[in-house]
Amino acid sequence: ETGVTQTPRHLVMGMTNKKSLKCEQHLGHNAMYWYKQSAKKPLELMFVYNFKEQTENNSVPSRFSPECPNSSHLFLHLHTLQPEDSALYLCASSQDQTSGSFSEQFFGPGTRLTVL
Amino acid sequence: SQQGEEDPQALSIQEGENATMNCSYKTSINNLQWYRQNSGRGLVHLILIRSNEREKHSGRLRVTLDTSKKSSSLLITASRAADTASYFCATFASGGSYIPTFGRGTSLIVHP
């Protein structure tokens, strides 16, 4: 469908668990993004990485920890989450963060996270 | 306050009819983009319109932008059941911002 894949597609975790979400893009892009999509709320940008450097942290709680080891991979490490963190987490990429504002972002299918 | 807000929140039409969705925003923008999201999936880019453009077409899609009213509309002509999805506008504030602001979206249902 797109050149951005996310795993797992579904995740159920307890509040004391530690888990990680993975995103991989096969488009040769240099910017990657994490978004949170909750029911009846606008899509929220969480983090932006440009050439492996974090350029944006949109006041995200520290229980969410991103990691970008290279331009193709992006992780979101989760620990001690709250039930209100349940949402669809979407990864996206663009050529770089500047062009991402003047051209499209390519989204992965998302990870549906449920925190019990 | 939200930058992009779509209207209506939900729209239900018959196949073959046209669907119009609107997006309003509050601050000056560089460009505005429309995305589609099928249930439980990622967003797919539809069309981008720059602040100095007034209208763009792509297939059955027509987007207009009125910067004086800070609003945009997305028209889908001759709708099909496969157009059933949520539609979002994303705005990029002027000044070189690369941070998009999305609205809550319009949920479109096209009945066969």
Interface residues (C-beta under 8 A of the other chain):
Chain A: E1 T2 V4 K40 K41 P42 L43 L45 V48 E56 N58 L88 L90 A92 Q97 T98 G100 S101 F102 S103 E104 Q105 F106 F107 G108 P109 G110 R112
Chain B: Q2 G4 N30 N31 Q33 Y35 G40 R41 G42 L43 V44 H45 L48 F88 F92 G96 S97 Y98 I99 P100 T101 F102 G103 R104 G105
